[in-house]
Amino acid sequence: MGVFSTTKPTKVKAFPGKPKAVYTTDHSDTRQGIRVSGQYRTPLGDRAADILACVGMIALVVINLETISKQPEPEFERLLFASLAYFPLKFWLRMLLRPEVSVELLADEVRVRRFVLPRSFARADVQGFAVMEPHEKAAREKAKHDFEARRDQLKRRARFRTRYYQDAAQLFLIVGGERFEVLSASRARDAHALAERCNRSMREIDQYMERRVSALREQAAVAVPGQLPD
């Protein structure tokens, strides 16, 4: 049944394409809302992946160095292959360390799950989803890198530094004028895509509920002779 206790996702897509958006139902299979979900790269996850990839490459180099030291005819190309393992390791770990973000939009509330437990907000207090670009940590990261680059110039050394927040963006849920972070994405287009899909899902739910209320009013008016629907 998933993380949320009162609803369950169906296989019916609310919209084509990604991020994935499916309708949710209650225990009686009555439509309740739309769940938008996806896995996204984050600056923190990318940084952790790069560190682990570097550690893994060093471990492979050390293991192969010990192996070839015992060979009568050392196979030094093994060291080259071990050092090149950094790049596939980094790619694989970045894909592995993508957290899943799930947003469920209902008629009376919005539920956001970033890690394990969801957080709920009253639908009446939610204004929508908005993207902040560039990331709020991008300027600080740039200033730090510029300082370190000038210091390296004075010491006449060159080092490559990855800027994890340069192309990143944040997705916020606006509730009662306050911002609640939903996603810190390494790629701004991921944050924009998720925001667009969530806002579109909110409009879809609102329109569905309006049609549902209108139909109930018409049924009630028909049940009372002589009364016209509002």
N, C-alpha and C positions, 0 to 999 in steps of 0.2 A: 504494500500500500504506500510505501515511501516514507519520507520524513514527516510530512504533514499528517496529523491524525484524523482530520475530519474530511479530507478529500483524497481522491486518487486520480492519477493521470490516465488519460485514454490514449489510443493510437491515432486519434483524429487530429490532424494538424489544423491549427487556427489560421496560419498563414504559410505560404510556401517559402522555401529557402531557410537561411540561418540568420540569427539564432533560432534554435528550435523552439516552437511554440505549439503546445497541445492543449486541448480542452480538458478540464477536470470535472469530475462528477462526485456526488456524495454516495452514500451506501445504497441508495435507491436508484442510482444511475441518472439522477437529475443533474443537468448541467449547472455548474457552480461558478466556473471562471476559466482563466487561461493561465497556464504555467509556462514561463519562458526560462530556458536554462542553457548553459553552455560552459565549456572549459576555456579559460583564458590565461595567457601568459601575463605574469606580473613582474614588475621590476625586482621585487624581493626574491621571487622564485627564480628569475634569470640569474641573479647574482649568486644565489645558493647553488644553482646548477653549474655555473662557471667555476666556482670554488671546488665543488666535488669533482668536476671533470679534470681540473688541474691536479688534484690529489690523486685521482685514479691514474692519470698519465705518469706522474712521478713514481707511483707504485709499480706500474708496468715497466718503466725504464729501469728501476732498481732490480726488479725480478729478472729481467732479461740481461742486465749487466752482470748479475751474479751467475747466470746460466752460461753466458759466453766466456766468462773468466775461467770456466772449467773445461772449455772445449779446446782440443788440440789445434784446431783451425777455427778461430773465432768468427762467428757470423755477425758482423757489425751491422748488417742491414736490419737486424732485429731491433736495434736501438732506434733506427729511423721509423720503422713501423709502429713501435711503441709510442714514440713522440707524436706521430700523426694521429694516434688514437684519440687525442684530445678533442678533435673537431667532431667526429661522430658521437663521442661521449657527451659533449656539450649539447649537441642537437637533441639526442635522446633524453637527456636529463631535463632539458627545458620543456620538452613535451610531457615528460612524466610529472613535473612539478607544477602543472597547471591546476589551480583549484577550480572546483565547480561552483558556479554562481547560479542560484535558482530564485526566481521571483514569481510568486503566485498572486495573481490579481483577481480579487473577488468583488462582489457587489458591495460588501460592507467593510472590507479590510484588504490590506496589502501585506504579504508576507515575504520577507527577504531572508535567504539562507546563504551565508558565505562559507561557513565551515561545517558545523554540525547542527547546532540548534537554530531554528528560525526566529526572526524577530518580527512582530506584528505591529501594524500601524492602522489606525482607523481610516477608512477610505474617505470620510468627510474632511479629514485634516490633510490629505495628500494633495499637493498641487501638481505633481508630476516628477519626471526624471530629467536631469540636466547634466551636461558634460562640462568639466573644467579643463581647458587646454590652453597653455601647457600645464603639466603637472605642477602642483604647488612646491615640490621639492626640486624641480628642474633648475631654477635659478641658483639655489644654494649649491647644487651639484656642479653647475657650470663655474661658479665662483671658486669652488674648491679645486676643480681641475685646472683652471687658469692659474691659480696661485702655485700649484704643484708643477705646472709646466714652466713657469718663470723660474722657479727654484731649480728645476732640472737644467735649464739653460745656463744658470750661473755655475752649476756643477759640471756642465758639459757632458750631460748624459741624456739619453732619449728613452722614454718609456711610453708604451701604448696603454691608454686607459679607456675602458668601456664606459660610456655614459648611458646608464640604465633609464634615466628619466627624461632624456632629450626628446624622444618621440612618444612619451607616455601621456596619458590623460586619466582623469578621474570621473567616475559616474556617481552622481549623488541622487538620493531620493529627497525631494523637498517636502517637508512635513511642517505645517504651521509656521512657515518662514525659516525653519532651521534645516540644515543640511545633514544628511546621514549617508556616509560613504557606502556604496554598494560594490564598487569595483575600482581597483587601481590597475589599469591595463597598460602593458608595455607598448601596445600599438593603439594610437588614438582612434583608428577606424573601428576597432572592436568596441570601445566605449560608446561611440556614436551609434553603431549598429544595435547594440543592446538597448540604448536609450530610446531609439526610434521604435524598436519592436515593443518595448514596455509601454510607451506612451500610446502607441496604436492599439495595444491590447486593452488599455484602460478605456479608450474611446469605444472600442468594440463592446466591452462589458456594459458601459453606460447605455449605449444604444439598445443592447439586448434587454436590459432591465426596463428601459422606457417602453419598449414594445410589449414586454411581459405585463407591466402595470396597465398599459392601455387595453390589452386584451382582457385582463381581469375586470376592468371597469366596464367594458362592453358586456361581458357575461353577467355582471351584477345588474346592469341596467335592463338587460333582457329578462332577467329573473323577476324584476319588479315592473308590472304592466304600467304603461303611461309615463315612465321615467326615461328621459333621454340621457345618453352617455355624456360625460363632461367633455 
